[in-house]
């Protein structure tokens, strides 16, 4: 004769005594076995699982009861009056069934009730056990009227959530007088996606590691200081050659500087940014004490003539040329190709002709520091693209959008073709639909970029964003006249989080020497 499942035997043992209590209604152990249908939510889920369990073959029932026996052991000896303040999750159903298996009673509460009402219900039922989300536990333990409720029978509290702070645990134990047991919340799809993204980011850092060999934070900082000093000296010399800003005691209005240096209308935004940078870095003084926002194209204070600047001692052309030597020596010591820095140095020599219109502007170039980080970030980006493509299991092809494409064969294209996959579509411009992966280089403000790019992603999609995180003064020479909106990594993280990305990772990690080069790769996932 087939043996009876232990859960069924426990319900028979309960007989007409309450097994599940919902408000003022109680369903007995026999009632559950006879198929009495309680209200929806957790009570109904318990009844349905009891019916399913009763129909199992003995061997299958024993297997299903193994986990229930674990929870029953956690609950301990009778009496067990277990209040469960959870919706009908798998974990809540397991805790309820384990209570029944142990011979106890399940009280199904409403976690949406006011804290004072929940405490009153616990006292009224003489609850010995309580299961609830961790956040709700902290609220109950801090309830002002907690002492008005007699919770002397409460022995064990199972709280479900992330790893708690010890201060919260101590406070709850002292307030409620029961043993606390923390239960890690079951992994959700979002948690799994975040875990995969973090694992992929760690693998990407490992793949990029070799490109940072020999690069130290001191080396990067020294080069940056030499480069910025040479750039600023070149900008000031260019203007001083026209007889302005040569005397620390003499002021010049912006309009006068632009006119005297014969700056064309198209190049005025660039030269205004020069003046702002020279003032911010202390080479000249702005008399109104203010600072222009990068990219401002028109004077916005001090009247139509714009702000006034005090000059600096006149620079010698030979000294400015010499200022490039330490930058070149530091750069040549393993940071990047010589032509990247030579482009900036040659551009500095052409500045007088550029601002006067004698020479046409050349296409804007990337910051010279980025040439040093290109290998590292390229390897990390390629690894993340490959990992995303290889993990894609959906019935539809992986839709990849690459913006700001540079060159015929990009890192993204190489990554997608390294292991040919027929289920990946590589798009170079938006087609009106959503994408599983968007790869882009930021050119605007964090808030604008984050909102625009996340809007292109399908739910759960990934964004790989190369973004400037530090000022690049060499762009005042070789970059676009409008400038580059560089913001700290914290600003990009905050903007992406506000745009709907619960997880935002930055490569290289904070404190890594390659991060000092002023460009980071942000890997984010939309919710």
PADOLUM-792169 format. One record per residue (C-alpha): residue number from 1; x, y, z. Coordinates in nm, 4 decimals. Example, Ala and Ser with C-alpha at 12.3 -4.5 7.8 and 13.67 -1.06 7.14 Angstrom:
BEGIN
- num; u; v; w
- 1; 1.2300; -0.4500; 0.7800
- 2; 1.3670; -0.1060; 0.7140
END
This chain:
BEGIN
- num; u; v; w
- 1; 0.0000; 0.0000; 0.0000
- 2; 0.1399; 0.3397; -0.0983
- 3; 0.2498; 0.5591; 0.1920
- 4; 0.0707; 0.8887; 0.2561
- 5; 0.2659; 1.2132; 0.1932
- 6; 0.3807; 1.3705; 0.5195
- 7; 0.2047; 1.7000; 0.4431
- 8; -0.1273; 1.5205; 0.3948
- 9; -0.0752; 1.3326; 0.7219
- 10; -0.0022; 1.6586; 0.9030
- 11; -0.3238; 1.8158; 0.7710
- 12; -0.5233; 1.5099; 0.8770
- 13; -0.3664; 1.5388; 1.2204
- 14; -0.4830; 1.8997; 1.2402
- 15; -0.8357; 1.7782; 1.1676
- 16; -1.0902; 2.0516; 1.2395
- 17; -0.8361; 2.2828; 1.3964
- 18; -0.7336; 2.5959; 1.1990
- 19; -0.4681; 2.5394; 0.9358
- 20; -0.4914; 2.8678; 0.7434
- 21; -0.6421; 3.1839; 0.8905
- 22; -0.7382; 3.4852; 0.6788
- 23; -0.8842; 3.7679; 0.8824
- 24; -1.1809; 3.6239; 1.0703
- 25; -1.2052; 3.3136; 0.8506
- 26; -1.0261; 2.9894; 0.9359
- 27; -0.9826; 2.6868; 0.7075
- 28; -0.9166; 2.3595; 0.8879
- 29; -0.6687; 2.0931; 0.7919
- 30; -0.9522; 1.8690; 0.6707
- 31; -1.1008; 2.1637; 0.4841
- 32; -0.7794; 2.2127; 0.2861
- 33; -0.7714; 1.8424; 0.1972
- 34; -1.1362; 1.8572; 0.0872
- 35; -1.0612; 2.1452; -0.1478
- 36; -1.2135; 2.4375; 0.0422
- 37; -1.1293; 2.7462; -0.1628
- 38; -1.0098; 3.0391; 0.0510
- 39; -0.9827; 3.3992; -0.0735
- 40; -0.7251; 3.4859; -0.3397
- 41; -0.3581; 3.5644; -0.2928
- 42; -0.1446; 3.3580; -0.0581
- 43; -0.4337; 3.1558; 0.1006
- 44; -0.5529; 3.0340; -0.2377
- 45; -0.1958; 2.9604; -0.3488
- 46; -0.1512; 2.7449; -0.0377
- 47; -0.4757; 2.5557; -0.1067
- 48; -0.3766; 2.4930; -0.4685
- 49; -0.0328; 2.3636; -0.3668
- 50; -0.1899; 2.1330; -0.1068
- 51; -0.4176; 1.9874; -0.3759
- 52; -0.1229; 1.9397; -0.6127
- 53; 0.0848; 1.7798; -0.3380
- 54; -0.1893; 1.5359; -0.2402
- 55; -0.1983; 1.4103; -0.6007
- 56; 0.1752; 1.3374; -0.6191
- 57; 0.3183; 0.9885; -0.6253
- 58; 0.4874; 0.8974; -0.2947
- 59; 0.8409; 0.9313; -0.4326
- 60; 0.7644; 1.2697; -0.5886
- 61; 0.5971; 1.3861; -0.2670
- 62; 0.9039; 1.2917; -0.0623
- 63; 1.1266; 1.4876; -0.2992
- 64; 0.8990; 1.7917; -0.2805
- 65; 0.8901; 1.7709; 0.0993
- 66; 1.2674; 1.7784; 0.1424
- 67; 1.2801; 2.1590; 0.1212
- 68; 0.9659; 2.1899; 0.3346
- 69; 1.1339; 1.9799; 0.6051
- 70; 1.4280; 2.2222; 0.5999
- 71; 1.1999; 2.5181; 0.6681
- 72; 1.0025; 2.3198; 0.9274
- 73; 1.3299; 2.2571; 1.1103
- 74; 1.4034; 2.6303; 1.1035
- 75; 1.0612; 2.7048; 1.2547
- 76; 1.1295; 2.4738; 1.5487
- 77; 0.8880; 2.3027; 1.7898
- 78; 0.5183; 2.3659; 1.8441
- 79; 0.3290; 2.5797; 1.9101
- 80; 0.3667; 2.7574; 1.5763
- 81; 0.1310; 3.0419; 1.4936
- 82; 0.3053; 3.1780; 1.1874
- 83; 0.2008; 3.5165; 1.0464
- 84; 0.3163; 3.5481; 0.6850
- 85; 0.3209; 3.9048; 0.5496
- 86; 0.4108; 3.8255; 0.1905
- 87; 0.2248; 3.8127; -0.1394
- 88; 0.1870; 3.4722; -0.3041
- 89; 0.5546; 3.4195; -0.3889
- 90; 0.7134; 3.0748; -0.4117
- 91; 0.9036; 3.1414; -0.0896
- 92; 0.5888; 3.2509; 0.0969
- 93; 0.4050; 2.9363; -0.0167
- 94; 0.6980; 2.7185; 0.0950
- 95; 0.7031; 2.8823; 0.4381
- 96; 0.3283; 2.8313; 0.4704
- 97; 0.3432; 2.4651; 0.3687
- 98; 0.6380; 2.4079; 0.6034
- 99; 0.4280; 2.5505; 0.8866
- 100; 0.1480; 2.3067; 0.8045
- 101; 0.3956; 2.0185; 0.7793
- 102; 0.5221; 2.1051; 1.1281
- 103; 0.1649; 2.1018; 1.2620
- 104; 0.1307; 2.4784; 1.2967
- 105; -0.1180; 2.7392; 1.1787
- 106; -0.0590; 2.9923; 0.9013
- 107; -0.1990; 3.3422; 0.9512
- 108; -0.2047; 3.5235; 0.6161
- 109; -0.1626; 3.8957; 0.6786
- 110; -0.1730; 4.1960; 0.4498
- 111; 0.1689; 4.3630; 0.4194
- 112; -0.0041; 4.6760; 0.2850
- 113; -0.1798; 4.7406; 0.6162
- 114; -0.0653; 5.0244; 0.8383
- 115; 0.2171; 4.9215; 1.0749
- 116; 0.0054; 4.9810; 1.3854
- 117; -0.2701; 4.7556; 1.2471
- 118; -0.0184; 4.4814; 1.1703
- 119; 0.1219; 4.4975; 1.5227
- 120; -0.2290; 4.4798; 1.6677
- 121; -0.3036; 4.1698; 1.4591
- 122; 0.0188; 4.0014; 1.5727
- 123; -0.0722; 4.0631; 1.9347
- 124; -0.4310; 3.9446; 1.8863
- 125; -0.3278; 3.6117; 1.7313
- 126; -0.0454; 3.5515; 1.9779
- 127; 0.1937; 3.5042; 1.6868
- 128; 0.4995; 3.2939; 1.7632
- 129; 0.6565; 3.3315; 1.4188
- 130; 0.6631; 3.6151; 1.1672
- 131; 0.7787; 3.6174; 0.8044
- 132; 0.7964; 3.9456; 0.6165
- 133; 1.0134; 4.1592; 0.3864
- 134; 1.3152; 4.3132; 0.5582
- 135; 1.2032; 4.6673; 0.4765
- 136; 0.8703; 4.6079; 0.6521
- 137; 1.0489; 4.4642; 0.9557
- 138; 1.2573; 4.7798; 0.9955
- 139; 0.9385; 4.9889; 0.9750
- 140; 0.7612; 4.7815; 1.2405
- 141; 1.0600; 4.7888; 1.4758
- 142; 1.0630; 5.1711; 1.4595
- 143; 0.6885; 5.2148; 1.5053
- 144; 0.6316; 5.4723; 1.7834
- 145; 0.3477; 5.2726; 1.9437
- 146; 0.5262; 4.9376; 1.9383
- 147; 0.5353; 4.9122; 2.3173
- 148; 0.1551; 4.9278; 2.3347
- 149; 0.1268; 4.5816; 2.1755
- 150; 0.1920; 4.2589; 2.3651
- 151; 0.4256; 4.0547; 2.1451
- 152; 0.5590; 3.8368; 2.4243
- 153; 0.4804; 3.5132; 2.2369
- 154; 0.6906; 3.6097; 1.9340
- 155; 0.9949; 3.3783; 1.9096
- 156; 1.1304; 3.3884; 1.5550
- 157; 1.1230; 3.6444; 1.2739
- 158; 1.2228; 3.5443; 0.9201
- 159; 1.2926; 3.8572; 0.7165
- 160; 1.3504; 3.8392; 0.3426
- 161; 1.5642; 4.0896; 0.1577
- 162; 1.9174; 4.2051; 0.0825
- 163; 2.2006; 4.1691; 0.3320
- 164; 2.0956; 4.3798; 0.6317
- 165; 2.2919; 4.6427; 0.8166
- 166; 2.3923; 4.5272; 1.1627
- 167; 2.2487; 4.8444; 1.3163
- 168; 1.9059; 4.7566; 1.1741
- 169; 1.9308; 4.4011; 1.3100
- 170; 2.0277; 4.5115; 1.6610
- 171; 1.7498; 4.7697; 1.6663
- 172; 1.4853; 4.5148; 1.5581
- 173; 1.5994; 4.2502; 1.8095
- 174; 1.5849; 4.5015; 2.0925
- 175; 1.2456; 4.6363; 1.9840
- 176; 1.0679; 4.3052; 1.9173
- 177; 1.2468; 4.0690; 2.1549
- 178; 1.2622; 3.7801; 1.9071
- 179; 1.5339; 3.5918; 1.7244
- 180; 1.5956; 3.7279; 1.3741
- 181; 1.6844; 3.5042; 1.0787
- 182; 1.7730; 3.6646; 0.7483
- 183; 1.6608; 3.4957; 0.4265
- 184; 1.8250; 3.6084; 0.1042
- 185; 1.5553; 3.7083; -0.1424
- 186; 1.5298; 3.4653; -0.4365
- 187; 1.7095; 3.5823; -0.7470
- 188; 1.4851; 3.7705; -0.9842
- 189; 1.5415; 3.8105; -1.3566
- 190; 1.6747; 4.1602; -1.2884
- 191; 1.9241; 4.0264; -1.0346
- 192; 2.0383; 3.7590; -1.2779
- 193; 2.0840; 4.0227; -1.5484
- 194; 2.2840; 4.2429; -1.3117
- 195; 2.4996; 3.9498; -1.2075
- 196; 2.5735; 3.8663; -1.5722
- 197; 2.6607; 4.2286; -1.6469
- 198; 2.9010; 4.2417; -1.3532
- 199; 3.0617; 3.9136; -1.4549
- 200; 3.0969; 4.0350; -1.8137
- 201; 3.2520; 4.3613; -1.6922
- 202; 3.5052; 4.1723; -1.4797
- 203; 3.5949; 3.9553; -1.7788
- 204; 3.6288; 4.2674; -1.9942
- 205; 3.8693; 4.4233; -1.7436
- 206; 4.0746; 4.1049; -1.7490
- 207; 4.0835; 4.1126; -2.1298
- 208; 4.1975; 4.4767; -2.1286
- 209; 4.4550; 4.4400; -1.8536
- 210; 4.7555; 4.3895; -2.0801
- 211; 4.7008; 4.7329; -2.2363
- 212; 4.7685; 4.9016; -1.9024
- 213; 5.0986; 4.7275; -1.8299
- 214; 5.3628; 4.9839; -1.7398
- 215; 5.1191; 5.2737; -1.7027
- 216; 5.1198; 5.4308; -1.3575
- 217; 4.9070; 5.7031; -1.2043
- 218; 5.2169; 5.9199; -1.1526
- 219; 5.3132; 5.8842; -1.5186
- 220; 4.9658; 5.9817; -1.6389
- 221; 4.9444; 6.2805; -1.4043
- 222; 5.2905; 6.4063; -1.5016
- 223; 5.2124; 6.3858; -1.8714
- 224; 4.8792; 6.5603; -1.8207
- 225; 5.0415; 6.8462; -1.6317
- 226; 5.3083; 6.8917; -1.9022
- 227; 5.0516; 6.8766; -2.1831
- 228; 4.8101; 7.1218; -2.0226
- 229; 5.0930; 7.3649; -1.9458
- 230; 5.2088; 7.3592; -2.3085
- 231; 4.8565; 7.3980; -2.4465
- 232; 4.7705; 7.6939; -2.2227
- 233; 5.1005; 7.8647; -2.3012
- 234; 5.0337; 7.8209; -2.6741
- 235; 4.6862; 7.9739; -2.6434
- 236; 4.8138; 8.2741; -2.4503
- 237; 5.1053; 8.3280; -2.6888
- 238; 4.8665; 8.3224; -2.9863
- 239; 4.6663; 8.6125; -2.8391
- 240; 4.9690; 8.8026; -2.7072
- 241; 5.1154; 8.8082; -3.0581
- 242; 4.8391; 9.0582; -3.1406
- 243; 4.9355; 9.2879; -2.8535
- 244; 4.6649; 9.1938; -2.6025
- 245; 4.6896; 9.0295; -2.2592
- 246; 5.0587; 9.1211; -2.2250
- 247; 5.0272; 9.3258; -1.9056
- 248; 4.8884; 9.1950; -1.5726
- 249; 4.7809; 9.5501; -1.4861
- 250; 4.5901; 9.6185; -1.8064
- 251; 4.2443; 9.4867; -1.8788
- 252; 4.0898; 9.4026; -2.2152
- 253; 3.7247; 9.3434; -2.2855
- 254; 3.6398; 9.0248; -2.4674
- 255; 3.5152; 9.2162; -2.7703
- 256; 3.8451; 9.4052; -2.7891
- 257; 4.0459; 9.0830; -2.7713
- 258; 3.8416; 8.9205; -3.0469
- 259; 3.8696; 9.2261; -3.2704
- 260; 4.2409; 9.2874; -3.2119
- 261; 4.3273; 8.9216; -3.2756
- 262; 4.1126; 8.9316; -3.5927
- 263; 3.9067; 8.6329; -3.4821
- 264; 3.6476; 8.5283; -3.7392
- 265; 3.2848; 8.4856; -3.6264
- 266; 3.3119; 8.1093; -3.6749
- 267; 3.6085; 8.0856; -3.4365
- 268; 3.4812; 8.3200; -3.1653
- 269; 3.3292; 8.0352; -2.9594
- 270; 3.6692; 7.8651; -2.9573
- 271; 3.8571; 8.1777; -2.8462
- 272; 3.5977; 8.2526; -2.5791
- 273; 3.6676; 7.9053; -2.4435
- 274; 4.0402; 7.9871; -2.4536
- 275; 3.9837; 8.2939; -2.2390
- 276; 3.7738; 8.1001; -1.9925
- 277; 4.0347; 7.8211; -1.9660
- 278; 4.3227; 8.0672; -1.9283
- 279; 4.1350; 8.2432; -1.6484
- 280; 4.0321; 7.9215; -1.4703
- 281; 4.3887; 7.7934; -1.4745
- 282; 4.5337; 8.1213; -1.3498
- 283; 4.7306; 8.2412; -1.6521
- 284; 4.5130; 8.5524; -1.6852
- 285; 4.2503; 8.7065; -1.4573
- 286; 3.8853; 8.7662; -1.5272
- 287; 3.7977; 9.0951; -1.3622
- 288; 3.4338; 9.0123; -1.2873
- 289; 3.5504; 8.6923; -1.1172
- 290; 3.3060; 8.4757; -1.3100
- 291; 3.3571; 8.1799; -1.5362
- 292; 3.1867; 8.1071; -1.8635
- 293; 3.0191; 7.7723; -1.9189
- 294; 3.1960; 7.5656; -2.1852
- 295; 3.0368; 7.6127; -2.5235
- 296; 2.8814; 7.9551; -2.4588
- 297; 2.8858; 8.1292; -2.7922
- 298; 2.7891; 8.4827; -2.6920
- 299; 2.8871; 8.7261; -2.4169
- 300; 2.6282; 8.7024; -2.1423
- 301; 2.7557; 8.9538; -1.8899
- 302; 2.9532; 9.2778; -1.8543
- 303; 2.7522; 9.4374; -2.1328
- 304; 2.7892; 9.4025; -2.5065
- 305; 3.1701; 9.4046; -2.4847
- 306; 3.1755; 9.0924; -2.2709
- 307; 3.3874; 9.0312; -1.9611
- 308; 3.7209; 9.1984; -1.9074
- 309; 4.0483; 9.0110; -1.8634
- 310; 4.3785; 9.1183; -1.7105
- 311; 4.6797; 8.9927; -1.9010
- 312; 5.0044; 8.8192; -1.8017
- 313; 5.3753; 8.8822; -1.8567
- 314; 5.4565; 8.8425; -2.2242
- 315; 5.5645; 8.4936; -2.3249
- 316; 5.8589; 8.4217; -2.5521
- 317; 5.7914; 8.1978; -2.8506
- 318; 6.1046; 7.9950; -2.7734
- 319; 5.9857; 7.9273; -2.4183
- 320; 5.6485; 7.8095; -2.5439
- 321; 5.8119; 7.5757; -2.7950
- 322; 6.0316; 7.4408; -2.5144
- 323; 5.7231; 7.3730; -2.2990
- 324; 5.6253; 7.0942; -2.5388
- 325; 5.9500; 6.9014; -2.4810
- 326; 5.8679; 6.7462; -2.1379
- 327; 5.5215; 6.6546; -2.2640
- 328; 5.6735; 6.4793; -2.5662
- 329; 5.9288; 6.2938; -2.3525
- 330; 5.6652; 6.1734; -2.1074
- 331; 5.4319; 6.0708; -2.3910
- 332; 5.7065; 5.8776; -2.5672
- 333; 5.7686; 5.6748; -2.2511
- 334; 5.5084; 5.4131; -2.3378
- 335; 5.1862; 5.6149; -2.3400
- 336; 5.0971; 5.6379; -2.7075
- 337; 5.1990; 5.6925; -3.0703
- 338; 5.4078; 6.0009; -3.1451
- 339; 5.1743; 6.1252; -3.4196
- 340; 4.8909; 6.1802; -3.1698
- 341; 5.0887; 6.4392; -2.9746
- 342; 5.2557; 6.5811; -3.2866
- 343; 4.9105; 6.6621; -3.4246
- 344; 4.8381; 6.8830; -3.1231
- 345; 5.1787; 7.0501; -3.1327
- 346; 5.1464; 7.1293; -3.5031
- 347; 4.7922; 7.2506; -3.4444
- 348; 4.9161; 7.4925; -3.1781
- 349; 5.1582; 7.6449; -3.4277
- 350; 4.8710; 7.7026; -3.6753
- 351; 4.6386; 7.8758; -3.4273
- 352; 4.7027; 8.2352; -3.5457
- 353; 4.6004; 8.1420; -3.8999
- 354; 4.3083; 7.9321; -3.7773
- 355; 4.1383; 8.2032; -3.5716
- 356; 4.1916; 8.4681; -3.8405
- 357; 4.0457; 8.2527; -4.1159
- 358; 4.3696; 8.2292; -4.3139
- 359; 4.3580; 7.8535; -4.2678
- 360; 4.0430; 7.6434; -4.2787
- 361; 3.9579; 7.4406; -3.9689
- 362; 4.0592; 7.0781; -3.9864
- 363; 3.8293; 6.7983; -3.8733
- 364; 3.8076; 6.7801; -3.4961
- 365; 4.0353; 6.5199; -3.3399
- 366; 3.9954; 6.3127; -3.0274
- 367; 4.1910; 6.4198; -2.7181
- 368; 4.5513; 6.3036; -2.7224
- 369; 4.5110; 6.1244; -2.3880
- 370; 4.2452; 5.9045; -2.5440
- 371; 4.5085; 5.7631; -2.7782
- 372; 4.6727; 5.6186; -2.4665
- 373; 4.3488; 5.4598; -2.3462
- 374; 4.2290; 5.3379; -2.6868
- 375; 4.3813; 4.9906; -2.6543
- 376; 4.2434; 4.9330; -2.3051
- 377; 3.8942; 5.0639; -2.3747
- 378; 3.8801; 4.8970; -2.7152
- 379; 3.9621; 4.5574; -2.5660
- 380; 3.7069; 4.6053; -2.2872
- 381; 3.4393; 4.7213; -2.5301
- 382; 3.5005; 4.4294; -2.7649
- 383; 3.4806; 4.1798; -2.4793
- 384; 3.1498; 4.3246; -2.3589
- 385; 2.9998; 4.3197; -2.7086
- 386; 3.1061; 3.9573; -2.7588
- 387; 2.9703; 3.8537; -2.4190
- 388; 2.6368; 4.0209; -2.4910
- 389; 2.6092; 3.8524; -2.8297
- 390; 2.7060; 3.5089; -2.7007
- 391; 2.4566; 3.5239; -2.4132
- 392; 2.1643; 3.6196; -2.6366
- 393; 1.9100; 3.3367; -2.6469
- 394; 1.5968; 3.5129; -2.7697
- 395; 1.4074; 3.3909; -3.0742
- 396; 1.4677; 3.7238; -3.2520
- 397; 1.8158; 3.8365; -3.3595
- 398; 2.0226; 4.0464; -3.1210
- 399; 1.9709; 4.4048; -3.2342
- 400; 2.2888; 4.6126; -3.1999
- 401; 2.3007; 4.9873; -3.2665
- 402; 2.6406; 5.1515; -3.3026
- 403; 2.6395; 5.5304; -3.3015
- 404; 2.9320; 5.7633; -3.3795
- 405; 3.0946; 5.5039; -3.6010
- 406; 3.4599; 5.5862; -3.6717
- 407; 3.6209; 5.4071; -3.9628
- 408; 3.5237; 5.1190; -4.1884
- 409; 3.5881; 4.8415; -3.9368
- 410; 3.5001; 4.9231; -3.5790
- 411; 3.5590; 4.7401; -3.2536
- 412; 3.1902; 4.6491; -3.2527
- 413; 3.2019; 4.5068; -3.6036
- 414; 3.5112; 4.3015; -3.5241
- 415; 3.3574; 4.1709; -3.2025
- 416; 3.0395; 4.0611; -3.3783
- 417; 3.2287; 3.8841; -3.6558
- 418; 3.4967; 3.7236; -3.4372
- 419; 3.2590; 3.4346; -3.3723
- 420; 3.0068; 3.4492; -3.6560
- 421; 2.6529; 3.4482; -3.5208
- 422; 2.3601; 3.4625; -3.7619
- 423; 2.1370; 3.5995; -3.4852
- 424; 2.2987; 3.9464; -3.4536
- 425; 2.1925; 4.2552; -3.6504
- 426; 2.4413; 4.5443; -3.6633
- 427; 2.2734; 4.8825; -3.7233
- 428; 2.4564; 5.2106; -3.7775
- 429; 2.1569; 5.4412; -3.7365
- 430; 1.8235; 5.4155; -3.5529
- 431; 1.5376; 5.2593; -3.7465
- 432; 1.2579; 5.3515; -3.5069
- 433; 1.2604; 5.0231; -3.3154
- 434; 1.4304; 4.9310; -2.9866
- 435; 1.7704; 4.7649; -2.9497
- 436; 1.9196; 4.4998; -2.7234
- 437; 2.2593; 4.6704; -2.7258
- 438; 2.3512; 5.0326; -2.7954
- 439; 2.7158; 5.1382; -2.8281
- 440; 2.7872; 5.5109; -2.8363
- 441; 3.0404; 5.7835; -2.7682
- 442; 2.9026; 6.0726; -2.5665
- 443; 2.9290; 6.4238; -2.7050
- 444; 2.6685; 6.6071; -2.4953
- 445; 2.5715; 6.6610; -2.1345
- 446; 2.5146; 6.3508; -1.9185
- 447; 2.1418; 6.4118; -1.8654
- 448; 2.0764; 6.4641; -2.2367
- 449; 2.2888; 6.1715; -2.3510
- 450; 2.1508; 5.9291; -2.0923
- 451; 1.7876; 6.0085; -2.1692
- 452; 1.8343; 5.9877; -2.5463
- 453; 2.0343; 5.6642; -2.5455
- 454; 1.8265; 5.4693; -2.2941
- 455; 1.5163; 5.5560; -2.4973
- 456; 1.6654; 5.3447; -2.7786
- 457; 1.6935; 5.0313; -2.5633
- 458; 1.4459; 4.7489; -2.5268
- 459; 1.3607; 4.6442; -2.1687
- 460; 1.6661; 4.4741; -2.0205
- 461; 1.8903; 4.6084; -2.2964
- 462; 2.2505; 4.7126; -2.2432
- 463; 2.4209; 5.0440; -2.3086
- 464; 2.7967; 5.0678; -2.3614
- 465; 2.8861; 5.4359; -2.3472
- 466; 3.2302; 5.5891; -2.3917
- 467; 3.2127; 5.9207; -2.2085
- 468; 3.4567; 6.2025; -2.1266
- 469; 3.5169; 6.2292; -1.7529
- 470; 3.7863; 6.4979; -1.7362
- 471; 3.8650; 6.8233; -1.9139
- 472; 4.0867; 6.7844; -2.2206
- 473; 4.2585; 7.1164; -2.2845
- 474; 4.4199; 6.9974; -2.6076
- 475; 4.0732; 7.0091; -2.7648
- 476; 4.1031; 7.3874; -2.7461
- 477; 4.3629; 7.3404; -3.0196
- 478; 4.2486; 7.0440; -3.2283
- 479; 3.8889; 6.9842; -3.1233
- 480; 3.5550; 7.1176; -3.2359
- 481; 3.5102; 7.4878; -3.1606
- 482; 3.2002; 7.4056; -2.9543
- 483; 3.4018; 7.2022; -2.7072
- 484; 3.3439; 6.8766; -2.5224
- 485; 3.1094; 6.8406; -2.2263
- 486; 3.3319; 6.6512; -1.9837
- 487; 3.1758; 6.5558; -1.6500
- 488; 3.3037; 6.3409; -1.3604
- 489; 3.2167; 5.9717; -1.3596
- 490; 2.9723; 6.0343; -1.0739
- 491; 2.7680; 6.2655; -1.2966
- 492; 2.7419; 6.0014; -1.5693
- 493; 2.6427; 5.7344; -1.3171
- 494; 2.3759; 5.9600; -1.1693
- 495; 2.2373; 6.0542; -1.5110
- 496; 2.2187; 5.6930; -1.6282
- 497; 2.0547; 5.5846; -1.3040
- 498; 1.7978; 5.8637; -1.3351
- 499; 1.7306; 5.7547; -1.6943
- 500; 1.6244; 5.4078; -1.5803
- 501; 1.9465; 5.2079; -1.5461
- 502; 1.9487; 5.0283; -1.2076
- 503; 2.3030; 4.9042; -1.2641
- 504; 2.5820; 5.1278; -1.3954
- 505; 2.9419; 5.0038; -1.4041
- 506; 3.2488; 5.2027; -1.5093
- 507; 3.5624; 5.0661; -1.6732
- 508; 3.8371; 5.1054; -1.5791
- 509; 3.7455; 5.0897; -1.2112
- 510; 3.7781; 5.3951; -0.9897
- 511; 4.1411; 5.4586; -0.9013
- 512; 4.2854; 5.2733; -1.2028
- 513; 4.5636; 5.4704; -1.3787
- 514; 4.3883; 5.4360; -1.7154
- 515; 4.0868; 5.6162; -1.5704
- 516; 4.3019; 5.9276; -1.5215
- 517; 4.3222; 5.9657; -1.8996
- 518; 3.9758; 6.1182; -1.8943
- 519; 3.7566; 5.8661; -2.0754
- 520; 3.5576; 5.5816; -1.9183
- 521; 3.3440; 5.3030; -2.0575
- 522; 3.0074; 5.2862; -1.8813
- 523; 2.8221; 4.9560; -1.8992
- 524; 2.4586; 4.9949; -1.7979
- 525; 2.1378; 4.7956; -1.8124
- 526; 1.7887; 4.9408; -1.8384
- 527; 1.5182; 4.7996; -1.6152
END
